[in-house]
Amino acid sequence: MTHGSFRLPRHLMINSVERVALANWLLVWVGLANLGFIALYPVGFPSRGLHIVVIGLLGIIVRGMPVNVQAIAFVVGLAYAAVSVVSNLFNLPIYSLSQSVKFMDDLNLLNSREYMALGLGSLGLIVVACLALRRPSNFTDWRATLLALCVVASAALADAYVANDLPGHYKRFPSEDAPFSSALTTSAFLPTEVGPPRHLLLVMVESLGLPTENAELQRLIFARYNDPAVRSRFDVSTGVTTYYGSTTAGEIRELCGRWGEYHDLVDRRDANCVPARLARQGFETSAYHSFAGEFFERNRWYRNIGFDNQFFRSDLIKGGAKECGGVFEGACDRDVPRQLAQRLKFADRPQFIYWLTVNTHLPVPERNNLGTEDCARISPKLAAEFPMICRQVAIWDAIDRAIAKEAIAADFPPTDILIVGDHIPPYLHRKSRAQFAPDMVPWLLLKWRGV
């Protein structure tokens, strides 16, 4: 040893063969396994330290196994991480997400450049990883194993530091003691025994979030209901309510008055849900949804919570609605209020109508008959700064315009109308997501007071 040089003690040194194997292993199980997620860090992402650790441990377990076994393990680990991230991003429980796989035929992912890019990128990553797995990576030295574990742990800690800067926006699932609230419970929408019953229309708007510290968004949300013609016929009030989970959780929140999901309602009835209670009071109950009834089995559990009638995408299109595209190809939401109004006008008894929209489900494209090609007409500022939010607002505005048009018609019958969001718009883009409250959605009540 020359003067001033430093060498590790022999018992701490890893030989060259082990170093090469460790480097090859790190390339696949730390580098490639996380590369796709790391590429999205500048955009925004929920933290995923647990996934990094799980995939790393999986890689250590299979490192001496045949290449095809290692390849399968890599794909399984990547799929686990992707499913967990999507679950946290969309606030969708993993069980619900796994159940949604059987409905993939109802989605058109080719209508989303974002999904296509993610799909092709993931496929390319898997191909590169499978080629890299052919290189020797079966290190056996305990020191190499310890170093591998240290690198995995460091990557997980780095992820926690880099990714999680939007507290409260991800993994929004209720605890057992979470206090309950809903638009129905806070808005005085449901009828009392005082006075004759009026028709009731409940509209749940896909991804309608509560703007925070964005004056332009705050100005545009529910702007159509500032029309003097609307306010001459309705008392208008607004508010907010807590949300957890995704769309189906929002439906259970408003329709059944509790936190939860729909799974236990597929094969059993719940007489305490709002449609069933109103049916016992003499209301005819009808559910409308602009997408397929089979999606999340709504054609089964809607009936079990008390809806007499159900109308889905094909029914609405037969009724005159045009077809709108996107990932969720459904009836055009802007065409549905006319059909709702027709049902109200010709009813011979009080109606409770529930309508779930679909066109603003993310991602919202600039085509497919959605009316989003020139959202600058709605807001040049949003079009320049947040183009996809602008496209969402354009569709929300078209829905509100269509509702207001029917509500102020001379022959529109006495009806109370409650409009509420289901959940925050689940943007991957961090800055877009931050334009909305992480835990609240808005509602607006039009309380009939006549002309």
C-alpha positions in Angstrom: 0.0 0.0 0.0 1.4 3.4 -1.0 1.5 6.3 1.4 -1.9 8.1 1.6 -4.0 5.5 -0.2 -6.9 3.7 1.3 -8.2 0.2 0.8 -11.1 -1.5 2.5 -10.2 -4.4 4.7 -10.3 -7.7 2.8 -13.2 -9.0 4.8 -15.4 -6.1 3.5 -14.4 -6.4 -0.1 -16.7 -7.9 -2.8 -14.9 -9.7 -5.6 -15.4 -8.7 -9.2 -17.7 -11.5 -10.2 -20.1 -10.6 -7.3 -19.8 -6.9 -8.1 -20.9 -7.6 -11.7 -23.8 -9.7 -10.6 -24.9 -7.1 -8.1 -24.7 -4.3 -10.7 -26.8 -6.4 -13.1 -29.3 -7.1 -10.4 -29.6 -3.4 -9.4 -30.1 -2.4 -13.0 -33.2 -4.6 -13.2 -34.8 -4.6 -9.8 -34.0 -1.1 -8.7 -33.4 0.8 -11.9 -35.8 -0.6 -14.6 -38.4 -1.6 -12.0 -38.8 2.0 -11.0 -37.7 3.9 -14.1 -41.3 4.4 -15.4 -42.5 5.8 -12.1 -39.4 8.0 -11.7 -40.0 9.5 -15.1 -43.4 10.7 -13.8 -42.0 12.4 -10.7 -41.8 15.8 -12.4 -45.5 15.5 -13.2 -46.7 14.2 -9.9 -47.2 10.9 -8.1 -48.3 9.3 -4.8 -45.4 7.9 -2.8 -44.6 4.3 -3.4 -41.8 3.3 -1.0 -43.5 0.0 0.0 -43.7 -1.0 -3.7 -39.9 -0.4 -4.1 -39.2 -2.6 -1.1 -41.5 -5.4 -2.1 -40.1 -5.5 -5.7 -36.5 -5.4 -4.3 -37.2 -8.3 -1.9 -38.9 -10.2 -4.7 -35.8 -9.7 -6.9 -33.5 -11.0 -4.1 -35.7 -14.1 -3.7 -35.7 -15.0 -7.4 -32.2 -14.0 -8.4 -30.9 -17.5 -8.7 -33.9 -18.9 -10.5 -34.3 -19.5 -14.3 -34.6 -16.4 -16.4 -38.3 -17.1 -17.3 -39.2 -17.3 -13.6 -37.4 -14.0 -13.0 -39.2 -12.4 -15.9 -42.6 -13.5 -14.6 -41.6 -12.2 -11.1 -40.6 -8.9 -12.6 -43.9 -8.5 -14.5 -45.9 -9.4 -11.4 -43.9 -6.9 -9.3 -44.4 -4.2 -11.8 -48.1 -5.0 -12.1 -48.4 -4.9 -8.3 -46.8 -1.5 -8.2 -48.9 -0.1 -11.0 -52.2 -1.4 -9.5 -51.3 0.1 -6.1 -50.4 3.5 -7.6 -53.6 3.6 -9.7 -55.5 2.7 -6.5 -53.9 5.5 -4.6 -54.2 8.0 -7.5 -57.9 7.4 -8.1 -58.8 6.7 -4.5 -60.1 3.4 -5.7 -59.8 0.4 -3.3 -57.6 -2.4 -4.8 -60.6 -4.8 -4.6 -62.8 -2.5 -6.7 -59.9 -2.0 -9.1 -59.4 -5.7 -9.5 -63.1 -6.2 -10.1 -63.0 -3.5 -12.8 -60.7 -5.6 -15.0 -63.6 -7.6 -16.2 -65.2 -4.4 -17.5 -62.2 -3.4 -19.6 -64.1 -4.2 -22.8 -66.3 -1.1 -22.0 -63.3 1.2 -22.2 -61.5 2.6 -25.2 -58.0 3.3 -24.1 -57.0 4.1 -27.7 -58.8 7.4 -27.2 -56.2 8.6 -24.7 -52.7 9.6 -25.7 -51.7 9.4 -22.1 -52.8 5.8 -21.6 -51.3 4.8 -24.9 -48.0 6.4 -24.0 -48.0 4.7 -20.6 -48.9 1.3 -22.1 -46.2 1.4 -24.8 -43.7 2.7 -22.2 -44.5 -0.2 -19.8 -44.2 -2.7 -22.6 -40.8 -1.4 -23.7 -39.6 -1.4 -20.1 -40.6 -5.1 -19.7 -38.8 -6.0 -22.9 -35.6 -4.3 -21.8 -35.8 -5.9 -18.4 -36.3 -9.4 -19.9 -33.1 -8.9 -22.0 -31.2 -7.6 -19.0 -32.3 -10.6 -16.9 -30.2 -12.8 -19.2 -27.1 -11.3 -17.7 -25.7 -13.0 -14.5 -27.2 -11.5 -11.4 -27.1 -14.3 -8.8 -24.7 -12.8 -6.3 -24.2 -15.0 -3.2 -21.9 -12.9 -1.0 -23.7 -11.7 2.1 -22.0 -8.3 1.7 -23.5 -8.0 -1.8 -26.9 -8.9 -0.4 -26.6 -6.3 2.4 -25.5 -3.7 -0.1 -28.5 -4.5 -2.4 -30.9 -4.1 0.6 -29.3 -0.8 1.5 -29.8 0.5 -2.0 -33.4 -0.6 -2.1 -34.0 1.1 1.3 -32.3 4.2 0.1 -34.5 4.3 -3.0 -37.6 3.9 -0.9 -36.6 6.8 1.3 -35.7 9.0 -1.7 -39.2 8.3 -3.1 -40.9 9.3 0.1 -38.9 12.6 -0.1 -39.5 13.4 -3.8 -43.1 12.1 -4.4 -45.3 12.9 -1.5 -45.8 16.6 -1.6 -49.6 16.8 -1.9 -50.7 15.6 1.5 -54.3 14.4 1.7 -54.7 14.0 -2.1 -54.0 10.3 -2.3 -55.3 7.2 -0.6 -58.5 8.8 0.5 -60.3 5.9 2.2 -62.4 6.5 5.3 -61.4 5.2 8.7 -64.0 3.5 10.9 -64.6 6.6 13.0 -64.7 9.1 10.1 -67.6 11.5 10.7 -70.2 11.1 7.9 -71.5 13.9 5.7 -73.2 14.2 2.3 -74.8 16.8 0.1 -78.2 15.2 0.9 -77.7 15.6 4.7 -76.4 19.1 4.6 -78.5 20.7 1.8 -82.1 20.0 3.0 -82.8 18.4 -0.3 -85.0 15.5 0.9 -88.7 16.3 1.4 -90.3 16.8 4.8 -93.9 16.0 5.6 -94.9 19.7 5.3 -96.5 20.6 2.0 -97.2 18.5 -1.1 -94.3 16.5 -2.4 -92.3 17.9 -5.3 -90.2 16.0 -7.9 -86.6 15.5 -6.9 -83.6 15.4 -9.3 -80.2 14.4 -8.0 -77.3 14.8 -10.4 -73.8 13.4 -9.6 -71.2 15.0 -11.8 -68.1 13.0 -12.7 -64.9 14.4 -11.2 -66.5 17.7 -10.1 -64.0 18.9 -7.6 -63.9 22.0 -5.3 -61.6 24.7 -6.6 -59.1 26.1 -4.1 -57.2 29.4 -4.5 -58.0 29.5 -8.2 -60.2 32.5 -8.8 -60.9 31.6 -12.5 -62.1 28.1 -11.6 -64.2 29.4 -8.7 -65.8 31.9 -11.0 -66.8 29.2 -13.5 -68.1 26.4 -11.3 -71.9 26.6 -11.2 -71.8 29.9 -13.1 -74.8 29.0 -15.2 -77.1 29.2 -12.1 -76.4 32.8 -11.6 -78.8 33.5 -14.5 -81.7 35.7 -13.3 -84.2 33.4 -15.0 -82.9 30.5 -12.8 -83.0 32.5 -9.6 -86.4 33.8 -10.3 -87.7 30.3 -10.1 -85.4 28.6 -7.6 -83.7 29.5 -4.3 -80.1 28.7 -5.0 -77.7 27.6 -2.3 -74.3 26.0 -2.4 -72.0 24.1 0.0 -69.4 21.4 0.3 -69.2 17.9 1.6 -66.5 15.5 2.4 -65.7 12.7 0.0 -63.8 9.4 0.2 -63.0 6.9 -2.6 -64.0 7.0 -6.2 -67.3 7.4 -8.0 -69.1 4.3 -6.6 -68.2 5.4 -3.1 -69.7 8.8 -3.9 -72.9 7.1 -5.0 -73.1 5.1 -1.8 -72.4 8.3 0.1 -75.4 10.2 -1.4 -77.8 7.4 -2.1 -77.3 5.3 1.0 -76.1 7.8 3.5 -72.9 6.0 4.6 -69.3 5.5 3.7 -68.6 2.4 1.7 -68.7 0.6 -1.6 -71.3 -1.2 -3.7 -70.0 -4.7 -3.5 -72.3 -5.9 -0.7 -75.4 -4.5 -2.6 -75.0 -6.6 -5.7 -76.8 -9.6 -4.2 -78.8 -8.0 -1.4 -81.3 -5.2 -0.9 -80.9 -2.2 1.4 -84.2 -0.7 2.3 -82.5 2.2 4.1 -81.1 3.7 0.9 -82.8 7.0 -0.3 -84.5 5.5 -3.4 -86.1 2.7 -1.3 -87.2 5.1 1.4 -88.7 7.5 -1.2 -90.4 4.6 -3.0 -92.2 3.8 0.3 -93.4 7.4 0.4 -95.0 7.1 -3.0 -92.2 8.3 -5.3 -91.4 6.6 -8.6 -87.6 6.1 -8.6 -85.4 6.2 -11.7 -81.7 5.9 -12.2 -79.9 7.3 -15.3 -76.2 6.8 -16.2 -74.6 8.0 -19.3 -72.3 4.9 -19.5 -72.9 1.1 -19.6 -75.0 -0.4 -16.9 -72.7 -3.4 -16.6 -69.8 -1.2 -15.5 -69.4 -1.7 -11.8 -72.6 -3.8 -11.9 -74.8 -0.8 -11.6 -77.6 -2.6 -13.5 -77.7 -5.0 -10.5 -77.2 -3.0 -7.4 -79.3 0.1 -8.5 -82.4 -2.1 -8.3 -81.3 -3.4 -4.9 -81.3 0.1 -3.4 -84.8 0.9 -4.5 -84.7 2.1 -8.1 -87.9 1.1 -10.1 -86.4 2.1 -13.5 -82.9 2.1 -14.9 -81.6 3.9 -18.1 -78.1 3.5 -19.3 -76.0 4.5 -22.3 -78.0 2.5 -25.0 -81.3 3.7 -23.6 -80.3 7.3 -23.6 -78.9 7.1 -27.1 -82.2 5.5 -28.2 -84.0 8.4 -26.5 -82.2 10.9 -28.7 -78.8 11.5 -27.0 -75.8 11.6 -29.3 -72.7 9.5 -28.7 -69.7 11.0 -27.0 -66.2 9.4 -27.0 -63.2 9.4 -24.9 -61.9 6.5 -22.8 -65.5 6.1 -21.5 -67.6 6.1 -24.6 -71.1 7.0 -23.6 -74.1 9.1 -24.2 -73.4 12.9 -24.4 -74.2 14.3 -21.0 -75.4 17.5 -22.5 -78.2 15.7 -24.2 -79.6 13.9 -21.1 -81.4 16.7 -19.2 -84.0 16.9 -22.0 -84.9 13.3 -21.3 -85.0 13.8 -17.6 -87.3 16.8 -18.1 -89.6 14.8 -20.3 -90.0 12.2 -17.6 -90.8 14.9 -15.0 -93.3 16.7 -17.2 -95.4 13.6 -18.0 -95.3 12.0 -14.6 -98.5 11.1 -12.8 -96.9 10.8 -9.3 -93.8 12.3 -7.6 -90.5 11.4 -9.1 -87.1 10.8 -7.7 -84.6 10.8 -10.5 -80.9 10.2 -10.1 -78.4 10.8 -12.9 -74.7 10.0 -13.0 -72.7 11.7 -15.7 -69.6 10.3 -17.4 -68.1 12.6 -20.1 -65.7 14.4 -17.7 -63.9 11.2 -16.6 -60.2 11.7 -17.0 -58.4 11.9 -19.3 -60.6 14.3 -21.3 -59.5 14.5 -25.0 -59.9 17.3 -27.5 -62.2 15.4 -29.8 -64.9 12.7 -29.8 -67.9 15.0 -30.0 -67.2 16.2 -26.4 -67.3 19.9 -27.3 -63.8 20.4 -26.0 -62.0 21.4 -29.2 -62.0 25.1 -28.3 -62.3 25.4 -24.5 -60.7 28.9 -24.7 -64.2 30.1 -25.4 -64.9 29.1 -21.7 -61.7 30.6 -20.3 -58.5 31.7 -22.2 -56.7 31.6 -18.9 -57.5 28.0 -18.2 -56.9 27.0 -21.8 -53.3 28.4 -21.5 -52.4 27.2 -18.0 -54.5 24.0 -17.5 -55.8 22.7 -20.8 -57.3 19.5 -19.5 -59.0 21.3 -16.6 -60.3 23.7 -19.2 -61.8 20.8 -21.2 -63.4 19.4 -18.1 -64.9 22.8 -17.3 -66.3 23.1 -20.8 -68.2 19.8 -20.3 -69.4 20.8 -16.8 -70.6 24.1 -18.3 -72.5 22.3 -21.1 -74.2 20.1 -18.5 -75.2 23.1 -16.4 -76.4 24.9 -19.5 -78.6 22.0 -20.5 -80.0 21.6 -16.9 -80.7 25.3 -16.6 -82.4 25.4 -20.0 -84.9 22.7 -19.0 -85.4 24.1 -15.5 -86.5 27.6 -16.7 -88.9 26.2 -19.4 -92.5 27.3 -18.9 -93.7 23.8 -18.6 -91.1 22.5 -16.2 -92.9 21.1 -13.2 -92.1 21.9 -9.5 -88.8 20.1 -8.9 -85.9 20.4 -6.4 -82.5 19.8 -8.1 -79.3 18.9 -6.2 -76.0 18.8 -8.2 -72.9 17.3 -6.5 -69.5 16.1 -7.3 -68.4 12.5 -6.7 -64.7 13.0 -6.0 -61.7 15.2 -6.8 -60.5 15.2 -10.4 -57.8 12.5 -10.0 -55.1 14.3 -12.1 -51.7 12.7 -12.4 -50.3 16.2 -13.0 -49.4 17.6 -9.6 -50.2 21.2 -10.4 -53.6 20.4 -11.9 -54.5 18.2 -9.0 -53.5 21.0 -6.5 -56.2 23.3 -8.0 -58.8 21.3 -6.1 -59.4 20.6 -2.4 -58.1 17.2 -1.5 -61.0 16.2 0.7 -64.1 18.1 -0.4 -66.5 18.3 -3.3 -69.1 21.1 -4.0 -72.8 20.9 -4.3 -75.5 23.3 -5.5 -79.2 23.1 -4.6 -82.0 24.6 -6.7 -85.0 24.7 -4.4 -88.3 25.3 -6.2 -90.2 28.4 -5.3 -92.3 28.8 -8.4 -92.5 31.7 -11.0 
